[in-house]
Amino acid sequence: MPNPEHFKDFYAQKAQLGVYAIYMRYKYNTQNVRGYAVFLQDTLDLLSETFRPSVEHDVLEYMHDSRNELNEMASYPAIPNNLCSWCPWNKICVQDVILQDTQQ
């Protein structure tokens, strides 16, 4: 479940649900779609929201802001986390090499 301190992560997850909601609205010709995110760790947590037609504006605005942010970045530093071992890039990831060196 996203930590409230990490609003940007939560906002990204909400935008992802919004993309699915837009698809469902058009596929089933309905106005409101309820989206759920399920987080499985020690407990089962659900994040739920009803997406109304205005969700398209929110998702497009998020995508526009994200694209602008990426265009301004000069490098894309990896963020180490507990999923690094699953990442297909982990054998060549500079961040992973730095982590291994500090653990030895």
N, CA, C and O atoms as CSV, one atom per row, in Angstrom:
chain,resi,resn,atom,element,x,y,z
A,1,MET,N,N,0.845,-1.173,0.000
A,1,MET,CA,C,0.000,0.000,0.000
A,1,MET,C,C,0.893,1.238,0.000
A,1,MET,O,O,1.834,1.316,0.790
A,2,PRO,N,N,0.618,2.187,-0.855
A,2,PRO,CA,C,1.490,3.364,-0.896
A,2,PRO,C,C,1.476,4.133,0.410
A,2,PRO,O,O,0.431,4.319,1.034
A,3,ASN,N,N,2.651,4.572,0.806
A,3,ASN,CA,C,2.800,5.378,2.001
A,3,ASN,C,C,2.310,6.788,1.677
A,3,ASN,O,O,2.699,7.339,0.648
A,4,PRO,N,N,1.462,7.393,2.527
A,4,PRO,CA,C,0.967,8.749,2.242
A,4,PRO,C,C,2.088,9.770,2.053
A,4,PRO,O,O,1.889,10.805,1.417
A,5,GLU,N,N,3.272,9.476,2.607
A,5,GLU,CA,C,4.400,10.390,2.424
A,5,GLU,C,C,4.872,10.408,0.976
A,5,GLU,O,O,5.485,11.377,0.529
A,6,HIS,N,N,4.587,9.338,0.246
A,6,HIS,CA,C,5.037,9.219,-1.140
A,6,HIS,C,C,3.883,9.509,-2.085
A,6,HIS,O,O,3.433,8.632,-2.824
A,7,PHE,N,N,3.409,10.749,-2.055
A,7,PHE,CA,C,2.253,11.128,-2.850
A,7,PHE,C,C,2.475,10.857,-4.334
A,7,PHE,O,O,1.544,10.454,-5.032
A,8,LYS,N,N,3.696,11.074,-4.827
A,8,LYS,CA,C,3.961,10.888,-6.248
A,8,LYS,C,C,3.753,9.430,-6.651
A,8,LYS,O,O,3.203,9.161,-7.719
A,9,ASP,N,N,4.185,8.486,-5.811
A,9,ASP,CA,C,3.968,7.065,-6.109
A,9,ASP,C,C,2.480,6.742,-6.142
A,9,ASP,O,O,2.007,6.034,-7.031
A,10,PHE,N,N,1.744,7.270,-5.161
A,10,PHE,CA,C,0.298,7.039,-5.106
A,10,PHE,C,C,-0.373,7.624,-6.342
A,10,PHE,O,O,-1.249,6.992,-6.932
A,11,TYR,N,N,0.030,8.817,-6.732
A,11,TYR,CA,C,-0.565,9.487,-7.884
A,11,TYR,C,C,-0.316,8.675,-9.160
A,11,TYR,O,O,-1.196,8.580,-10.015
A,12,ALA,N,N,0.875,8.092,-9.288
A,12,ALA,CA,C,1.196,7.270,-10.451
A,12,ALA,C,C,0.318,6.018,-10.491
A,12,ALA,O,O,-0.159,5.626,-11.556
A,13,GLN,N,N,0.106,5.393,-9.334
A,13,GLN,CA,C,-0.748,4.200,-9.284
A,13,GLN,C,C,-2.193,4.561,-9.621
A,13,GLN,O,O,-2.893,3.799,-10.287
A,14,LYS,N,N,-2.627,5.723,-9.158
A,14,LYS,CA,C,-3.986,6.167,-9.458
A,14,LYS,C,C,-4.125,6.445,-10.959
A,14,LYS,O,O,-5.159,6.134,-11.550
A,15,ALA,N,N,-3.102,7.022,-11.571
A,15,ALA,CA,C,-3.139,7.278,-13.014
A,15,ALA,C,C,-3.191,5.966,-13.789
A,15,ALA,O,O,-3.893,5.869,-14.796
A,16,GLN,N,N,-2.449,4.951,-13.325
A,16,GLN,CA,C,-2.468,3.658,-13.991
A,16,GLN,C,C,-3.873,3.055,-13.917
A,16,GLN,O,O,-4.378,2.541,-14.915
A,17,LEU,N,N,-4.503,3.115,-12.746
A,17,LEU,CA,C,-5.890,2.639,-12.638
A,17,LEU,C,C,-6.801,3.447,-13.550
A,17,LEU,O,O,-7.750,2.912,-14.124
A,18,GLY,N,N,-6.511,4.735,-13.680
A,18,GLY,CA,C,-7.307,5.599,-14.548
A,18,GLY,C,C,-7.260,5.160,-15.996
A,18,GLY,O,O,-8.274,5.212,-16.691
A,19,VAL,N,N,-6.089,4.723,-16.467
A,19,VAL,CA,C,-5.967,4.233,-17.844
A,19,VAL,C,C,-6.878,3.023,-18.036
A,19,VAL,O,O,-7.582,2.927,-19.041
A,20,TYR,N,N,-6.864,2.106,-17.083
A,20,TYR,CA,C,-7.743,0.930,-17.173
A,20,TYR,C,C,-9.216,1.340,-17.130
A,20,TYR,O,O,-10.044,0.772,-17.842
A,21,ALA,N,N,-9.534,2.321,-16.297
A,21,ALA,CA,C,-10.919,2.784,-16.182
A,21,ALA,C,C,-11.401,3.397,-17.494
A,21,ALA,O,O,-12.543,3.183,-17.900
A,22,ILE,N,N,-10.534,4.155,-18.154
A,22,ILE,CA,C,-10.908,4.748,-19.444
A,22,ILE,C,C,-11.234,3.639,-20.445
A,22,ILE,O,O,-12.232,3.707,-21.163
A,23,TYR,N,N,-10.379,2.621,-20.480
A,23,TYR,CA,C,-10.619,1.500,-21.378
A,23,TYR,C,C,-11.976,0.848,-21.078
A,23,TYR,O,O,-12.761,0.585,-21.989
A,24,MET,N,N,-12.237,0.592,-19.799
A,24,MET,CA,C,-13.497,-0.080,-19.414
A,24,MET,C,C,-14.710,0.798,-19.736
A,24,MET,O,O,-15.756,0.286,-20.134
A,25,ARG,N,N,-14.576,2.103,-19.566
A,25,ARG,CA,C,-15.693,3.005,-19.874
A,25,ARG,C,C,-16.074,2.895,-21.345
A,25,ARG,O,O,-17.255,2.830,-21.686
A,26,TYR,N,N,-15.054,2.873,-22.222
A,26,TYR,CA,C,-15.347,2.785,-23.655
A,26,TYR,C,C,-15.790,1.388,-24.060
A,26,TYR,O,O,-16.708,1.239,-24.866
A,27,LYS,N,N,-15.154,0.374,-23.517
A,27,LYS,CA,C,-15.489,-1.004,-23.891
A,27,LYS,C,C,-16.926,-1.355,-23.510
A,27,LYS,O,O,-17.639,-1.997,-24.281
A,28,TYR,N,N,-17.349,-0.929,-22.310
A,28,TYR,CA,C,-18.683,-1.298,-21.824
A,28,TYR,C,C,-19.678,-0.146,-21.870
A,28,TYR,O,O,-20.790,-0.264,-21.355
A,29,ASN,N,N,-19.282,0.977,-22.490
A,29,ASN,CA,C,-20.176,2.121,-22.675
A,29,ASN,C,C,-20.875,2.513,-21.368
A,29,ASN,O,O,-22.103,2.556,-21.293
A,30,THR,N,N,-20.077,2.792,-20.356
A,30,THR,CA,C,-20.610,3.198,-19.065
A,30,THR,C,C,-19.919,4.479,-18.616
A,30,THR,O,O,-18.836,4.798,-19.106
A,31,GLN,N,N,-20.523,5.210,-17.701
A,31,GLN,CA,C,-19.956,6.479,-17.262
A,31,GLN,C,C,-18.966,6.335,-16.109
A,31,GLN,O,O,-17.880,6.914,-16.149
A,32,ASN,N,N,-19.329,5.576,-15.095
A,32,ASN,CA,C,-18.488,5.471,-13.902
A,32,ASN,C,C,-17.931,4.060,-13.768
A,32,ASN,O,O,-18.653,3.076,-13.934
A,33,VAL,N,N,-16.654,3.974,-13.469
A,33,VAL,CA,C,-15.986,2.683,-13.302
A,33,VAL,C,C,-15.281,2.700,-11.956
A,33,VAL,O,O,-14.592,3.664,-11.625
A,34,ARG,N,N,-15.452,1.625,-11.173
A,34,ARG,CA,C,-14.736,1.517,-9.909
A,34,ARG,C,C,-13.486,0.693,-10.152
A,34,ARG,O,O,-13.547,-0.427,-10.658
A,35,GLY,N,N,-12.339,1.276,-9.779
A,35,GLY,CA,C,-11.062,0.601,-9.939
A,35,GLY,C,C,-10.510,0.192,-8.583
A,35,GLY,O,O,-10.708,0.888,-7.587
A,36,TYR,N,N,-9.816,-0.942,-8.551
A,36,TYR,CA,C,-9.211,-1.453,-7.320
A,36,TYR,C,C,-7.744,-1.763,-7.571
A,36,TYR,O,O,-7.385,-2.294,-8.622
A,37,ALA,N,N,-6.911,-1.433,-6.617
A,37,ALA,CA,C,-5.526,-1.889,-6.599
A,37,ALA,C,C,-5.400,-2.792,-5.381
A,37,ALA,O,O,-5.833,-2.431,-4.287
A,38,VAL,N,N,-4.812,-3.954,-5.570
A,38,VAL,CA,C,-4.661,-4.925,-4.488
A,38,VAL,C,C,-3.177,-5.017,-4.137
A,38,VAL,O,O,-2.338,-5.268,-5.002
A,39,PHE,N,N,-2.866,-4.811,-2.854
A,39,PHE,CA,C,-1.492,-4.869,-2.380
A,39,PHE,C,C,-1.359,-6.078,-1.463
A,39,PHE,O,O,-2.036,-6.167,-0.439
A,40,LEU,N,N,-0.486,-7.003,-1.833
A,40,LEU,CA,C,-0.282,-8.221,-1.059
A,40,LEU,C,C,1.093,-8.179,-0.414
A,40,LEU,O,O,2.109,-8.292,-1.100
A,41,GLN,N,N,1.126,-8.021,0.879
A,41,GLN,CA,C,2.369,-8.147,1.631
A,41,GLN,C,C,2.011,-8.936,2.883
A,41,GLN,O,O,1.551,-10.073,2.782
A,42,ASP,N,N,2.210,-8.362,4.041
A,42,ASP,CA,C,1.823,-9.059,5.271
A,42,ASP,C,C,0.309,-9.129,5.399
A,42,ASP,O,O,-0.232,-10.055,6.003
A,43,THR,N,N,-0.364,-8.147,4.829
A,43,THR,CA,C,-1.828,-8.099,4.885
A,43,THR,C,C,-2.350,-7.859,3.476
A,43,THR,O,O,-1.583,-7.583,2.554
A,44,LEU,N,N,-3.647,-7.966,3.325
A,44,LEU,CA,C,-4.302,-7.657,2.059
A,44,LEU,C,C,-4.880,-6.258,2.176
A,44,LEU,O,O,-5.748,-6.012,3.014
A,45,ASP,N,N,-4.407,-5.340,1.345
A,45,ASP,CA,C,-4.913,-3.970,1.349
A,45,ASP,C,C,-5.524,-3.662,-0.005
A,45,ASP,O,O,-4.974,-4.042,-1.040
A,46,LEU,N,N,-6.654,-2.978,-0.003
A,46,LEU,CA,C,-7.327,-2.582,-1.231
A,46,LEU,C,C,-7.358,-1.063,-1.323
A,46,LEU,O,O,-7.629,-0.378,-0.338
A,47,LEU,N,N,-7.083,-0.552,-2.494
A,47,LEU,CA,C,-7.217,0.859,-2.786
A,47,LEU,C,C,-8.307,0.940,-3.843
A,47,LEU,O,O,-8.190,0.313,-4.896
A,48,SER,N,N,-9.360,1.695,-3.585
A,48,SER,CA,C,-10.509,1.712,-4.477
A,48,SER,C,C,-10.905,3.155,-4.787
A,48,SER,O,O,-10.823,4.037,-3.932
A,49,GLU,N,N,-11.331,3.370,-6.014
A,49,GLU,CA,C,-11.805,4.699,-6.391
A,49,GLU,C,C,-12.776,4.570,-7.552
A,49,GLU,O,O,-12.603,3.719,-8.425
A,50,THR,N,N,-13.798,5.416,-7.559
A,50,THR,CA,C,-14.712,5.481,-8.689
A,50,THR,C,C,-14.179,6.514,-9.666
A,50,THR,O,O,-13.934,7.663,-9.298
A,51,PHE,N,N,-14.001,6.094,-10.919
A,51,PHE,CA,C,-13.488,6.986,-11.950
A,51,PHE,C,C,-14.648,7.470,-12.808
A,51,PHE,O,O,-15.385,6.675,-13.391
A,52,ARG,N,N,-14.795,8.768,-12.872
A,52,ARG,CA,C,-15.836,9.396,-13.673
A,52,ARG,C,C,-15.218,9.864,-14.995
A,52,ARG,O,O,-14.001,9.776,-15.158
A,53,PRO,N,N,-16.014,10.353,-15.930
A,53,PRO,CA,C,-15.465,10.766,-17.227
A,53,PRO,C,C,-14.306,11.766,-17.140
A,53,PRO,O,O,-13.478,11.822,-18.049
A,54,SER,N,N,-14.235,12.538,-16.088
A,54,SER,CA,C,-13.149,13.517,-15.950
A,54,SER,C,C,-11.785,12.843,-15.768
A,54,SER,O,O,-10.754,13.514,-15.817
A,55,VAL,N,N,-11.773,11.532,-15.561
A,55,VAL,CA,C,-10.515,10.821,-15.354
A,55,VAL,C,C,-9.598,10.971,-16.577
A,55,VAL,O,O,-8.376,10.972,-16.433
A,56,GLU,N,N,-10.169,11.094,-17.755
A,56,GLU,CA,C,-9.342,11.233,-18.949
A,56,GLU,C,C,-8.464,12.480,-18.859
A,56,GLU,O,O,-7.285,12.443,-19.212
A,57,HIS,N,N,-9.032,13.562,-18.393
A,57,HIS,CA,C,-8.256,14.801,-18.226
A,57,HIS,C,C,-7.121,14.579,-17.235
A,57,HIS,O,O,-5.985,14.982,-17.486
A,58,ASP,N,N,-7.426,13.938,-16.112
A,58,ASP,CA,C,-6.406,13.697,-15.080
A,58,ASP,C,C,-5.272,12.820,-15.614
A,58,ASP,O,O,-4.100,13.106,-15.371
A,59,VAL,N,N,-5.617,11.753,-16.339
A,59,VAL,CA,C,-4.605,10.840,-16.871
A,59,VAL,C,C,-3.751,11.545,-17.925
A,59,VAL,O,O,-2.528,11.401,-17.925
A,60,LEU,N,N,-4.375,12.296,-18.812
A,60,LEU,CA,C,-3.616,13.009,-19.842
A,60,LEU,C,C,-2.700,14.063,-19.228
A,60,LEU,O,O,-1.575,14.254,-19.691
A,61,GLU,N,N,-3.170,14.738,-18.203
A,61,GLU,CA,C,-2.336,15.723,-17.512
A,61,GLU,C,C,-1.140,15.041,-16.841
A,61,GLU,O,O,-0.021,15.550,-16.896
A,62,TYR,N,N,-1.379,13.899,-16.212
A,62,TYR,CA,C,-0.292,13.142,-15.579
A,62,TYR,C,C,0.738,12.721,-16.622
A,62,TYR,O,O,1.941,12.872,-16.405
A,63,MET,N,N,0.270,12.193,-17.756
A,63,MET,CA,C,1.184,11.749,-18.806
A,63,MET,C,C,1.992,12.923,-19.359
A,63,MET,O,O,3.189,12.785,-19.610
A,64,HIS,N,N,1.356,14.058,-19.549
A,64,HIS,CA,C,2.040,15.249,-20.048
A,64,HIS,C,C,3.122,15.698,-19.065
A,64,HIS,O,O,4.251,15.981,-19.465
A,65,ASP,N,N,2.772,15.762,-17.781
A,65,ASP,CA,C,3.743,16.160,-16.755
A,65,ASP,C,C,4.906,15.174,-16.682
A,65,ASP,O,O,6.060,15.583,-16.545
A,66,SER,N,N,4.607,13.878,-16.773
A,66,SER,CA,C,5.652,12.848,-16.711
A,66,SER,C,C,6.596,12.956,-17.902
A,66,SER,O,O,7.812,12.849,-17.746
A,67,ARG,N,N,6.040,13.165,-19.084
A,67,ARG,CA,C,6.872,13.304,-20.279
A,67,ARG,C,C,7.792,14.519,-20.164
A,67,ARG,O,O,8.971,14.445,-20.509
A,68,ASN,N,N,7.256,15.624,-19.684
A,68,ASN,CA,C,8.085,16.824,-19.511
A,68,ASN,C,C,9.204,16.583,-18.500
A,68,ASN,O,O,10.339,17.014,-18.707
A,69,GLU,N,N,8.880,15.895,-17.414
A,69,GLU,CA,C,9.879,15.589,-16.386
A,69,GLU,C,C,10.988,14.701,-16.954
A,69,GLU,O,O,12.168,14.940,-16.696
A,70,LEU,N,N,10.613,13.683,-17.723
A,70,LEU,CA,C,11.610,12.797,-18.330
A,70,LEU,C,C,12.474,13.531,-19.349
A,70,LEU,O,O,13.677,13.285,-19.440
A,71,ASN,N,N,11.865,14.429,-20.111
A,71,ASN,CA,C,12.624,15.182,-21.113
A,71,ASN,C,C,13.662,16.101,-20.469
A,71,ASN,O,O,14.674,16.422,-21.093
A,72,GLU,N,N,13.424,16.522,-19.244
A,72,GLU,CA,C,14.343,17.413,-18.552
A,72,GLU,C,C,15.470,16.661,-17.837
A,72,GLU,O,O,16.459,17.273,-17.434
A,73,MET,N,N,15.333,15.360,-17.679
A,73,MET,CA,C,16.339,14.579,-16.961
A,73,MET,C,C,17.551,14.317,-17.840
A,73,MET,O,O,17.418,14.010,-19.024
A,74,ALA,N,N,18.734,14.442,-17.249
A,74,ALA,CA,C,19.973,14.155,-17.970
A,74,ALA,C,C,20.409,12.703,-17.764
A,74,ALA,O,O,21.155,12.159,-18.578
A,75,SER,N,N,19.948,12.074,-16.679
A,75,SER,CA,C,20.255,10.671,-16.422
A,75,SER,C,C,19.058,10.035,-15.715
A,75,SER,O,O,18.184,10.730,-15.199
A,76,TYR,N,N,19.037,8.738,-15.703
A,76,TYR,CA,C,17.923,8.001,-15.118
A,76,TYR,C,C,18.460,7.049,-14.051
A,76,TYR,O,O,18.634,5.858,-14.310
A,77,PRO,N,N,18.723,7.568,-12.859
A,77,PRO,CA,C,19.311,6.721,-11.816
A,77,PRO,C,C,18.337,5.632,-11.352
A,77,PRO,O,O,17.141,5.867,-11.180
A,78,ALA,N,N,18.884,4.458,-11.162
A,78,ALA,CA,C,18.079,3.344,-10.647
A,78,ALA,C,C,17.766,3.584,-9.179
A,78,ALA,O,O,18.552,4.202,-8.462
A,79,ILE,N,N,16.639,3.104,-8.745
A,79,ILE,CA,C,16.245,3.206,-7.346
A,79,ILE,C,C,16.241,1.787,-6.778
A,79,ILE,O,O,15.337,1.006,-7.078
A,80,PRO,N,N,17.244,1.444,-5.960
A,80,PRO,CA,C,17.307,0.083,-5.440
A,80,PRO,C,C,16.101,-0.241,-4.555
A,80,PRO,O,O,15.664,0.581,-3.750
A,81,ASN,N,N,15.579,-1.447,-4.721
A,81,ASN,CA,C,14.471,-1.897,-3.870
A,81,ASN,C,C,14.468,-3.422,-3.823
A,81,ASN,O,O,15.360,-4.067,-4.374
A,82,ASN,N,N,13.481,-3.985,-3.174
A,82,ASN,CA,C,13.454,-5.428,-2.970
A,82,ASN,C,C,13.132,-6.225,-4.244
A,82,ASN,O,O,13.139,-7.455,-4.205
A,83,LEU,N,N,12.855,-5.566,-5.350
A,83,LEU,CA,C,12.563,-6.260,-6.602
A,83,LEU,C,C,13.758,-6.285,-7.551
A,83,LEU,O,O,13.647,-6.795,-8.666
A,84,CYS,N,N,14.904,-5.738,-7.124
A,84,CYS,CA,C,16.082,-5.685,-7.997
A,84,CYS,C,C,16.473,-7.067,-8.538
A,84,CYS,O,O,16.866,-7.184,-9.699
A,85,SER,N,N,16.372,-8.086,-7.730
A,85,SER,CA,C,16.785,-9.424,-8.179
A,85,SER,C,C,15.876,-9.946,-9.297
A,85,SER,O,O,16.285,-10.833,-10.046
A,86,TRP,N,N,14.680,-9.431,-9.424
A,86,TRP,CA,C,13.760,-9.864,-10.473
A,86,TRP,C,C,13.976,-9.103,-11.778
A,86,TRP,O,O,13.537,-9.554,-12.835
A,87,CYS,N,N,14.637,-7.972,-11.714
A,87,CYS,CA,C,14.787,-7.079,-12.867
A,87,CYS,C,C,15.692,-7.715,-13.925
A,87,CYS,O,O,16.776,-8.199,-13.598
A,88,PRO,N,N,15.258,-7.720,-15.190
A,88,PRO,CA,C,16.090,-8.311,-16.235
A,88,PRO,C,C,17.376,-7.520,-16.499
A,88,PRO,O,O,18.285,-8.036,-17.150
A,89,TRP,N,N,17.470,-6.294,-16.014
A,89,TRP,CA,C,18.658,-5.465,-16.218
A,89,TRP,C,C,19.642,-5.579,-15.066
A,89,TRP,O,O,20.687,-4.930,-15.104
A,90,ASN,N,N,19.358,-6.370,-14.051
A,90,ASN,CA,C,20.178,-6.367,-12.833
A,90,ASN,C,C,21.630,-6.782,-13.064
A,90,ASN,O,O,22.501,-6.395,-12.285
A,91,LYS,N,N,21.909,-7.547,-14.098
A,91,LYS,CA,C,23.298,-7.968,-14.352
A,91,LYS,C,C,24.172,-6.824,-14.864
A,91,LYS,O,O,25.395,-6.868,-14.730
A,92,ILE,N,N,23.545,-5.799,-15.452
A,92,ILE,CA,C,24.320,-4.676,-15.971
A,92,ILE,C,C,23.996,-3.360,-15.277
A,92,ILE,O,O,24.515,-2.312,-15.664
A,93,CYS,N,N,23.157,-3.402,-14.274
A,93,CYS,CA,C,22.731,-2.194,-13.572
A,93,CYS,C,C,23.864,-1.639,-12.709
A,93,CYS,O,O,24.408,-2.337,-11.853
A,94,VAL,N,N,24.202,-0.393,-12.943
A,94,VAL,CA,C,25.264,0.258,-12.167
A,94,VAL,C,C,24.866,0.317,-10.696
A,94,VAL,O,O,25.707,0.102,-9.824
A,95,GLN,N,N,23.623,0.599,-10.414
A,95,GLN,CA,C,23.150,0.693,-9.032
A,95,GLN,C,C,23.325,-0.644,-8.328
A,95,GLN,O,O,23.717,-0.687,-7.162
A,96,ASP,N,N,23.036,-1.739,-9.032
A,96,ASP,CA,C,23.175,-3.067,-8.446
A,96,ASP,C,C,24.638,-3.370,-8.111
A,96,ASP,O,O,24.928,-3.966,-7.073
A,97,VAL,N,N,25.554,-2.963,-8.985
A,97,VAL,CA,C,26.988,-3.172,-8.742
A,97,VAL,C,C,27.421,-2.386,-7.509
A,97,VAL,O,O,28.183,-2.891,-6.684
A,98,ILE,N,N,26.937,-1.156,-7.381
A,98,ILE,CA,C,27.278,-0.334,-6.205
A,98,ILE,C,C,26.751,-0.994,-4.939
A,98,ILE,O,O,27.450,-1.021,-3.926
A,99,LEU,N,N,25.542,-1.521,-4.976
A,99,LEU,CA,C,24.968,-2.205,-3.805
A,99,LEU,C,C,25.786,-3.425,-3.414
A,99,LEU,O,O,26.040,-3.652,-2.231
A,100,GLN,N,N,26.203,-4.222,-4.415
A,100,GLN,CA,C,26.995,-5.422,-4.114
A,100,GLN,C,C,28.326,-5.055,-3.485
A,100,GLN,O,O,28.779,-5.724,-2.557
A,101,ASP,N,N,28.962,-3.992,-3.986
A,101,ASP,CA,C,30.253,-3.549,-3.436
A,101,ASP,C,C,30.121,-3.109,-1.990
A,101,ASP,O,O,31.010,-3.370,-1.179
A,102,THR,N,N,29.019,-2.442,-1.655
A,102,THR,CA,C,28.850,-1.959,-0.267
A,102,THR,C,C,28.495,-3.087,0.680
A,102,THR,O,O,28.721,-2.974,1.885
A,103,GLN,N,N,27.938,-4.181,0.156
A,103,GLN,CA,C,27.561,-5.303,1.018
A,103,GLN,C,C,28.750,-6.210,1.311
A,103,GLN,O,O,28.689,-7.017,2.238
A,104,GLN,N,N,29.817,-6.098,0.551
A,104,GLN,CA,C,30.978,-6.978,0.737
A,104,GLN,C,C,31.957,-6.385,1.722
A,104,GLN,O,O,32.993,-6.988,2.002
